[in-house]
């Protein structure tokens, strides 16, 4: 009997089991807010991290209009600053985020557009936040920066009719996206609301399991196949 092989397999499956329990438990425990941001007082804004600062400068150079600075209001472990941007033609809402979660550095850029038939197109470089609602068509390019992501997103819009966002209220646009996603999650029994106003939700066990398999296995494999030229988005 090859004990070295058995030992290696035990470690391998132990690691998989650990991350399975960790991800599912986190999904079941974490409260998700439809309106998770607040506007800080003047002078109290978090300083953007270098990658976010670069993205904000690229947004200005690309003609995007700044829609405000907001902080994550989830819990005290989140120290995240988000800069909201609107494209010159109002077809795209962009969120540039940076900061720390439990002192772990986090950076992200996400482009959103709303199609006329009700779909939400998201082009992002964030790996951790994966949508499973069925209404958001998310493509992740983990290594791309602002301009490259903008190009990828614009290519998706070339054959798609979109509903323009309101340039006056980018945060309201983002909250509406969050509400549509939350309602879709509840409808699919992936989540449930925990307050009467239906502004806070949690994953159900079904949703937590779906999130695990889609986030940890299905979408990473798809990204790998795409990088090898075997899949096109």
C-alpha positions in Angstrom: 0.0 0.0 0.0 1.3 3.4 -1.0 1.1 5.4 2.3 2.7 8.5 0.8 0.0 8.6 -1.9 -2.8 8.1 0.8 -1.2 10.8 2.9 -1.1 13.2 0.0 -4.7 12.5 -0.9 -5.7 13.0 2.7 -4.0 16.4 2.8 -5.5 17.4 -0.6 -9.1 16.5 0.3 -8.6 18.0 3.8 -7.7 21.3 2.2 -10.7 21.1 -0.1 -13.0 20.2 2.8 -11.6 23.1 4.9 -12.3 25.7 2.2 -15.7 24.1 1.5 -16.7 24.6 5.2 -15.1 28.0 5.3 -16.9 29.4 2.2 -20.3 27.9 3.0 -20.2 29.0 6.7 -19.2 32.5 5.6 -22.1 32.7 3.2 -24.6 31.5 5.8 -23.3 33.9 8.4 -22.7 37.1 6.5 -25.5 39.7 6.2 -25.8 41.3 2.7 -27.1 44.8 2.6 -28.8 46.2 -0.6 -27.5 49.6 0.4 -24.1 48.9 2.0 -22.5 52.3 1.6 -22.5 55.7 3.3 -21.0 59.0 2.4 -18.2 60.0 4.7 -17.9 63.5 6.1 -15.5 65.9 4.2 -11.9 65.2 5.3 -12.7 61.8 6.7 -12.5 59.9 3.4 -10.2 56.8 3.3 -7.2 57.3 1.1 -7.4 55.2 -2.1 -4.7 52.5 -2.4 -2.2 52.9 -5.3 -4.1 50.7 -7.7 -7.4 52.5 -7.0 -5.6 55.9 -7.3 -4.3 54.8 -10.7 -7.8 53.7 -11.8 -9.3 56.9 -10.7 -6.8 58.9 -12.7 -7.5 56.7 -15.8 -11.2 57.3 -15.3 -10.7 61.1 -15.5 -8.4 60.7 -18.5 -11.1 58.5 -20.2 -13.8 61.2 -19.7 -15.7 59.4 -16.9 -17.6 61.7 -14.5 -17.0 61.2 -10.8 -20.2 60.4 -8.9 -18.9 60.6 -5.4 -16.9 58.9 -2.7 -18.5 56.3 -0.4 -17.4 53.9 2.3 -18.5 50.4 3.0 -21.0 50.3 5.9 -21.1 46.5 6.3 -19.1 46.0 9.6 -16.1 47.5 11.3 -13.8 45.0 9.7 -14.5 46.7 6.3 -12.4 49.8 5.7 -13.3 50.1 2.0 -13.5 53.3 -0.1 -15.5 53.3 -3.3 -15.3 55.9 -6.0 -18.3 55.9 -8.3 -17.9 56.9 -12.0 -20.3 57.3 -14.9 -19.2 56.9 -18.5 -19.5 59.9 -20.8 -22.7 58.4 -22.5 -24.2 57.3 -19.2 -24.2 53.7 -20.4 -21.8 52.4 -17.8 -21.5 52.7 -14.0 -18.0 52.0 -12.6 -17.1 51.2 -9.0 -13.4 51.6 -8.0 -12.9 50.1 -4.5 -9.9 49.8 -2.3 -9.0 49.3 1.4 -8.9 46.4 3.8 -11.2 43.7 5.0 -10.1 42.4 8.4 -6.7 44.1 7.6 -6.4 42.2 4.3 -5.8 44.5 1.4 -8.6 44.6 -1.2 -8.8 46.3 -4.6 -11.4 46.1 -7.3 -12.8 47.7 -10.4 -16.3 46.8 -11.7 -18.1 48.0 -14.8 -21.9 47.7 -14.9 -24.4 48.3 -17.7 -28.1 47.6 -17.8 -29.5 46.1 -21.0 -32.9 47.0 -22.3 -34.1 43.4 -21.8 -33.3 43.6 -18.0 -29.9 41.9 -17.9 -27.0 43.4 -15.9 -23.6 43.2 -17.6 -20.7 43.3 -15.2 -17.0 43.3 -16.2 -14.7 43.1 -13.2 -11.3 42.2 -11.9 -12.6 41.1 -8.6 -12.4 37.3 -8.1 -14.1 37.1 -4.7 -17.5 38.7 -5.5 -19.2 36.3 -7.9 -22.9 36.7 -8.7 -25.2 33.7 -8.8 -28.5 35.4 -9.1 -29.0 34.7 -12.8 -29.6 38.4 -13.7 -26.0 39.5 -13.7 -23.8 38.3 -16.5 -20.4 38.7 -14.9 -17.0 38.3 -16.7 -13.9 38.4 -14.5 -10.5 39.5 -15.8 -8.5 39.4 -12.6 -5.3 41.0 -13.9 -6.7 43.9 -16.0 -6.6 47.5 -15.0 -9.1 50.3 -15.7 -8.5 51.0 -19.3 -8.2 47.3 -20.3 -11.4 46.5 -18.4 -13.2 49.4 -20.0 -12.2 48.1 -23.4 -13.5 44.6 -22.6 -16.8 46.1 -21.3 -17.3 48.3 -24.3 -16.8 45.4 -26.6 -19.7 43.7 -24.8 -21.9 46.7 -25.4 -21.2 46.8 -29.2 -24.1 44.4 -29.9 -26.3 45.2 -26.9 -28.8 48.0 -26.4 -28.5 49.4 -22.9 -30.6 51.7 -20.7 -28.6 54.7 -19.6 -27.9 55.4 -16.0 -28.8 58.6 -14.2 -25.7 60.8 -14.1 -27.2 62.6 -11.1 -27.5 59.6 -8.8 -24.9 56.9 -9.4 -25.3 55.5 -6.0 -29.0 55.1 -6.5 -28.3 53.3 -9.7 -26.0 50.9 -7.9 -28.5 50.3 -5.1 -31.1 49.4 -7.7 -28.8 46.8 -9.2 -28.4 45.4 -5.7 -32.1 45.2 -5.2 -32.7 43.4 -8.5 -30.0 40.9 -7.7 -31.4 40.3 -4.2 -34.9 39.8 -5.4 -33.6 37.3 -8.0 -31.7 35.5 -5.3 -34.7 35.2 -3.1 -36.9 34.1 -6.1 -34.4 31.3 -6.8 -34.4 30.3 -3.1 -30.7 31.1 -2.9 -31.3 33.7 -0.3 -33.9 35.1 2.1 -34.6 38.6 3.6 -34.0 39.0 7.3 -35.8 42.3 7.8 -39.3 43.5 7.1 -38.1 46.3 4.8 -36.3 43.7 2.6 -33.0 45.5 2.6 -30.8 42.9 4.2 -30.5 39.3 3.1 -28.5 36.1 3.7 -27.7 33.1 1.6 -29.8 30.0 2.2 -28.0 26.7 2.4 -28.9 26.1 -1.3 -27.4 29.5 -2.2 -24.3 28.9 -0.1 -23.6 25.6 -1.8 -24.3 27.1 -5.3 -21.9 30.0 -4.4 -19.2 27.6 -3.4 -19.3 25.4 -6.5 -19.7 28.3 -8.9 -17.0 30.5 -7.3 -14.4 27.9 -6.3 -14.7 25.5 -9.2 -16.9 26.5 -12.2 -15.8 30.1 -12.9 -12.1 29.6 -12.1 -12.1 26.7 -14.6 -13.9 28.9 -17.2 -11.2 31.7 -16.7 -8.5 29.1 -17.2 -10.1 27.8 -20.4 -10.5 31.4 -21.6 -6.9 32.2 -20.9 -5.9 29.1 -23.0 -8.2 30.3 -25.8 -10.6 27.4 -25.4 -13.6 29.6 -24.3 -14.6 33.0 -25.6 -16.9 35.4 -23.8 
